[in-house]
Amino acid sequence: MNEFNPKERTLARENILKILYQHDLNEYSFSAIKNDFIEKRQYDKDYFDNLIELYESNSNKIDTLIEKNSDIILQSLSPIDRSILRLAICELVFRKDVPKNVIINESINIAKKYSSKDAYKFINTMLDKLITKL
């Protein structure tokens, strides 16, 4: 069993975000996107594969959970913010081994890195609301 490495887990999340974003924009299959995906840095491949699989199997449920438990319509969000929320909810619902505060902090940091200037505030607010309702 591999030793847990937080930096590799963070990079796995960033890579998952890239896959979800590409899938959202062009609707290619996850397997096709993953086959073309290249990351030279070391990341947690098991976590990456597991979350992609969990999301692919539960994408409709994840979207429904977000929309029914918030006042947002996913299609009104930017593709990157939509992908960040989807990833966070996938982890919150299907990866009980990861602390909620870690998922929120990682999502905020990813939003700061990949989205618009104040998107992290929106992501934080939405995840707080969703966690209390889930």
N, C-alpha and C positions, 0 to 999 in steps of 0.2 A: 504494500500500500504506500502511495506517495505521501510525503509529509506535506501538510497544508502550508501554502505560501500565499499570504494576502496580496502581494503584488501580482502574482500570476493569476489569482482569482479576479482582481481588478481588470487586468488586461483581457481576461476571458470575457468579462462583462462588456468591455468596450468592443471586442470583436463580435459578440452576439448582437450588440446594438447595430453594428455595421451590416450584419446579415439581415436583421429585421428591417432596417432602413432600405436596403436594396430590394428585399422582397416586397415591401410596401410600395416602392416606386415602380418596379417593373414586373412584379408578380411572377418572376421565375420561381421554380421550385427551390425549396431549401437545399436539396441535394445538389442541384446545379450550381447554386451560389456557393455552397461549401466547397465543391470541387474546384472552383476557380479562385477561392479565397486563399491568399498568401499572407502569412504573418511570420516574420523572421524572428521576432522576439519570443522568448519562452512564455507560455501561458498555460493555464490549467485546462488541458484539452478534454479531460473527463467532464469537468463542470460545463465547459462550452458545449460539448455534444449532448449532455443531459438536458441542459436548458433549451437548446434548439429543439430537441425531441419533445420536451414537455410543452413548449410553446406550439409547435406544429400540431400536436395532438389536441390541444386545448385552446386554440386561438379564438374560436367563437365564444367559448365560455369566458375567456379573459376579457374580450371586448364587451360582452354583455355585463360582466361584473363592473367594469369601469363605467359604462353608460348608465346602468340602473342605480348605481350608488354614488353618482355625482351629477352635477348639472352641466356636464359637457357632452358634446357630440364629437366623437373621435375624428370624424372627417373634417371638422372645423379646425383641428390642430395642425401645426406643421408636421411633416412626416417624421422629423427627428424627435419632436416632443411626444408624438404618438408612440414611437418606438421605445422611448425611454419609459413611458408609463406602462406599456405592455410588458417590457422586460421586468420592471419592478413588481407588477402584479403577478406575473408568472412566478417569480421567486417567492413572493409573500404567500401565495396560495399553495404552491406545490413543493417548496423547499423549506420545510419546517425546521430543518437543521441550521438555517441561517438566521441570526437575530434580526428582528425588524429594524432596529436602529442602524445596523450595518447596511441593510438594503436601502434604507432612506438616504443615509450618508453617501453611499456609492452612487445612487441615482442623482443626487444633488451635484456631486462632483462631476459626473458624466455630463449633466446639463450645462454646468459651467464651462466645460471643455468643448462641447460639441454644438451647443445651441446658442440662441441669442443671449444678449447681455443679462436680462432679468428672468430668463426662463427657469432658472433654478428655484426662484421664489414660487413660481406657479407649480412646478413639480413638487416642491415641498408641501405646499398647501393641499394639493390634490391627494398626495399620498397620506397626509395626516387625516383628511376626510375619509378616504377609502379604508384606511386601517380601522378607524372607529366603527365603520359600518360593516366591515367584513368580520 
